Structures are given as C-alpha cells and as structure tokens.
Amino acid sequence: MTGSGPRRVVVAGGTGLVGQSLVRSLLDQDAQVTVLTRNPARAELPAAAHAHGWEDLPALLDGADAVINLAGEGIADQRWSLARKAAIRDSRILATRRLVEAMKDCRQPPGALVNASAIGYYGARDRTPVDEAAPQGVGFLPEVCQAWEAEAAAASAIGVRVARIRIGVVLARDGGALPKMALPVRLWLGCKLGSGAQGLSWIHLDDLVAMFLEAARNPAWEGPFNGTAPEPLGNEAFTDLLARRLRRPLLPVPGALTAAAAKLALGEMATALLLQGAYVVPTRAQALGFGYQFPTAVSALEDLL
C-alpha cells in the first residue's frame, strides 16, 4: 500500500459483511470513522465508530478525506421478484446519487469517493479472461452496475477522485457465499452446478478490504478496478478444491439436473448468479502494484476453512 491512510472516512453501508471488516481496519489505522446507516440507534459498530443517519448529510461529508460507498440491498438475499429487482437497483442508484448531490453542497468536498460496483457489470462470458477494458454485458445486473457507476462518476465533475471497485464473490469465514457453498459439500452432497465451466471470480475478504483502503488513499486509483483475486476458476474447479479442503467427494450429478434444480428454487437469480459467470482478472490493481495476501483459491480456502 502507498502512503499514509485517510484520517476522516465516511462509510455508507458499513454494517454489512464487507463494511464491518472495513470499519474495523480503518479504526486499526486510527482513522476517524463515520458510518451512514438508516437506523443509527440499532447499528452494531465498534465503540470508536460513529453512526449517523442519512439526514445528517452534507455536513458529515464536508472535509472528509474519503467516502466509501457500499450501500445497497443484498443481491442474493431473496428470490428476484419485480419488486426485489427494483429494490436492488434503486438502493444502489439512489444512495449513490444522494451522496454525490450532498458532496456538491460541501464547502470542501471529500478527496475521494470509493464506490462499490460488481463484476455483474460484465454479464455472462466465455472462458476468455475479462479485465476492466471489457465492455458492459447484457441483462439486469450489467444494467444496474452501469447505472450505479454512472452515478458515482458524476462526483468527478466537482473535483472528487472516483474509484469504482467491481466486487467478485467475497470469501469470508462467517458470512457471504462460502458458508453456503461449503454446506452441501460438508453434508456429502457437493456437486458442480450446471456445466461447471462458468467462471467464478472470487476474492478473500481481507484482500477486498485492503483494496478499498488502498483506493481510498492512493491518488493513482481512479476509474474502474476489478475487486477479484488473480485466479478466477470455473465452478467445477472451485467446488473440487472446496471438496478436497473439506475431505469430501463430489457427486457425479448431471449438470442439466443441478441447473434445473437451481432454476426451480431460485428462478432468474440462479441463472445470473450461479449458472453463468465470467473469468474476471484484476489487471489495473496489479499494474499499480497491489499485493494479494491470498492470490490463489487454495491459499484462501486454507485460511478460511
């Protein structure tokens, strides 16, 4: 990492999996951390962090070194109905728009906006590696990500440096995708999903937090960055590594059967999140010298399981 860290940081969406870990890391670096949340009274935060409601904007942003925006409804929390898809989209776009509009009213706008996005930006791809130069994909998630990033990029018009982190599948010990992926394997029910060839572009939680911290303090981090490890894998290859780590066999279930079961259980969400994917690589982060603590799936799984 480059240079000293930011001293005053505002985190929107700081109560989720990534946000909680990020807030702890900022506090460990002696930063003054303010967390924007819809319900400050119920926010479970470290004692040194300060919870505030969104109604306290723009004063909270004035003079901040960095704003880190993770706000948004969970993509995989519920089956996608029309209402749920609207909530996924609006929660990201409207929160980001509100932050940028508040920055315009600051006497001293924040130095940087580090805004979450997702590798869903690229949509379904073949096995060809995808980096930040690739065009937007087609479908619901690419459209959401494009609109989300456009709202964040508007802050550059007032002199705020904007970095957009396209987050992959976050691997963590106590939340996110990994416990859900590991459960059927632990129960001797592990198998590939669909063809098994679809890309699974992942990142260890600690590396993702380090990436957000670097983006907040390093002026070279501007524009889109893929928040993934440098070793994307296919679904079958990743599931095989998971089974080896847990010392379980994989069942030879036909891909057509697992695909049909996933679609029956989850509908459209199964296709977008489980049965399609992309092999996303972090070209820009690596070009700037970002170092991964867990660059391979083997190293990540050894740490987390």
N, C-alpha and C positions, 0 to 999 in steps of 0.2 A: 504494500500500500504506500501511497505517496503523500508526504506532508502531514501536517497535524490535522486532527479531526475537527469538524464543526463544533462550535461551542453552544449554539442555540438551535435546536432542531424541533420542528413541529411534525408529528406523525399522525396522519389521518388513517384510520383503520388499524390502530395499534393494539387491538385486543384479540386479533386472530393469531393463528399459528406463527406466521412469519413476523407479524407485528410485535408479539410478546417477546420473541427472541431478539428482534432488532432493538426494542426499547432497553432490554437488559444489557445488550452490548454497548449501546450509546451511554448508558449510565456508568458502565465499567470504564468508559473513556472520559468520565467526568463531564459529560455534556449535560446541559440543561434541557430536559425533555418535556414537551407538552404534547399530550395525546388528545386529538379531536375525536369525540365519541358522541353518539346520540343520547347516551344516558350516563353522564359522568358519575352520578351517585352510585351506580352499580358496577362501574368499571373495576376489574380486578387487576391492579397495576402495582409494581414495586412502589414503596413508600416515597421514593425520591422523584417519581414521575408525577406530573400534574395533569389531571383530567379536566377537560373543558368541553362545553357544548359548542356546536357549530354557530350558535347565535353570537359567540364572542369574536367572530371574525369582523373586520380585518385586523383588529388590534393585535391578536396573537401572532400574526404573520409579520408585522412591521419590524424590520431589522433582523429577522431570523437569518441564520446562516444557510439553512436548508429546510425545505419542506419535503417530506417523503409521503407519498400518497399511495396507500394500499387499500383504500375504501372500495367496497363492492360486495354484493351478495355472493355466497358460495356457488360456484358453477355446478358442483357435483352433489349439493346437499339434498336436492329434491328432483323428482322426475320433472321434465320440462313440459309444462303446460304453456299456453299462450301468456297467461298472467305471470308465470315464473320467468319466462324468457324476457318479458317486459321489465321485470324487477332486476334481472341480471344486467340488462342493458342500461336501464335508467340509473341504477345505483352507481354505476361507474361513470357514466357520462355527466350526470347532474352534479355529482360530488366534485368531479374534476373541474367542471365549469364554475362551480361555486368558489372553489379555491382560487382559480385564475382571476375571476371577477374581483374577489377580495384583494388579491395582490395589486390590482390596478388602483385600489383606493389607499394603498400604503404610501406613507411618506418616503419610506425606504423599503422597496420590495425585497423579498428574500433573494439570497445569492443564487440559489439553485432549487429546482423542482425535480425530484427523482420520482418518476411516476411509474407505477406498475402497469404492465400490459401482460400479454400471454403469447405463447407460441401458437395458440389457436389462430393467430394472425395469418399463418401460412396455410391453414387448412390441410386437407389430405394430400400427401405427396408420395412419390415412389421412394426407392432406396437411395436416391441421389442426395448427398448432404446439402442442407439448406443453411445459408448464412443470412446476415442482415440485409444483403443486397437483393435477396429474392423478393418478388412481387407479392402482394396480398393475395390470399387464396379466395375461394368462393364459398359462401354459406353463412350461417348465423354467426358463428364465432369470429371468422375473419372480419365480418362487417362490424361487430361490436368492438373488436380490437382497433380497427381503423378509426372508428368514430371516437373512441376513448383516447387514442394517441393524438388525434387532431385537437381535441380539447386541451390536452396538456401542452402541445406545441404552441398554442396561442400565447403562452406566457413569454415566449422569446421576444414578442413584439415590445415588451416593456423592459427588456434587458435581463430577464431571468434566464440563466442557463438551464436547459431542459434535457434530462437523460431519461430514456424510456426503457425499462427492463422487461423484456418479453420472457416471462417466467415459464419454465417447464414443469414437469411433475416433481413436486417437492418431496424428498425422502426425509422423514423425521421419525424419531423413536416413538413419540406419544401422540401423533396426530397425522393428518394428511393421508396420502394414498397408501403408504407402505403397510400399516397395520391391516388395512382392508385387503391388500394383495396377499399378505402373508397368511391370513386366517385360513382360507381354503387349503393352502399348502400344509399348514400345521395339522389340519384335520384329515390329511391324506387324500384331499380332493383337488389338488392342484393340476392345472392343465393350461395349455395355450388358449387364447381367445381368438376366434376366427381363424384366419390364415396363419397368425403368429408372426407374419412378416412386417406388420405395420410398425412404424417407428415409435419408440418410447424414449423420449428425450427428457432426462431426469436431472436433478441437482440435489446434492445434500443440503439440508437446511443451513448448516454452518457456512457453507460456501456462498449460498444465496445472500445471507445476511452480510457477509464480508463484501459481496459485490455491491449491495446497496450502500454500505458505508463508504466504499471507495468512490462510487458515483457521486455521493454527497460532498466529498471533499476534494476530489481531483478535477480541476477545470478541463482536463482533456476528455472527460466523459461527457459527451454531448451527442444527442440523437439516439437511435435505437441500438440496444445491446441484447443479445440472446442470453437469458438467465438460465443456462443449461451447462452441464458438465461436457467436457470434450469427447466423451464416449457415448453417443446415443446408440441404443440397441434395439433390435426387434423385440416384440412382445414375447415370442417364444424363447429367445436367447436370455432375456432378463428373467423370465419365470424359471428357466432352467438354473440360472445362478442362484436364485432365491431358494429353490428346492435343494440345491447342493448345500447351501449355507444352513438350512434347517434339517438337513439329512432326511429328506423325504423323496419318494419317487413322484414322477409326474404321470398322470393317467393319459393313455393314448386315445383321448376323446376326439372324434372327428370335428374339424373346425366349423363345419356347417352347423353342427349341433350346438356348440357353445355360442356361435353367433346368433342362432335363433333364440336360444335361452336368454341371452343378454338383451336382445331387442324386445322380447316379450316382457322382461322385467323392467326395463328402463326406457324403452321407446327410442325416440330420436337421440337422446343423450348417449345411449350405448354406442351408436354409430359414430358420433362426433368425438367422444372421449375415449372409447375402448377399442373399437374395431377399425378406426382409421388413425393415422398419425403421420409424423414426419421425422426425419433424421436431422435434427437441428444442431448446429455447431456454433460455438461462441467465438467466432473469428475476431470480432472487434475487441472483446475483452482480452483475449490472448495477445493481440497485436499491441495492446497497451501494457503488457507485462503482468496481467492479473494472474496470480498463482493459486491453484486449487489445492486445498488440503485433501480432498477426496476426488481425484480425477477419474477413477475407474469405478465401475459398479461393484467390483469385488471389494475394493477398499471401503466404499460407502456401506455395503451390507455387513462387512466385518465390524464396522464401528457401531452400527445401529441395531444389529441383531446379535 
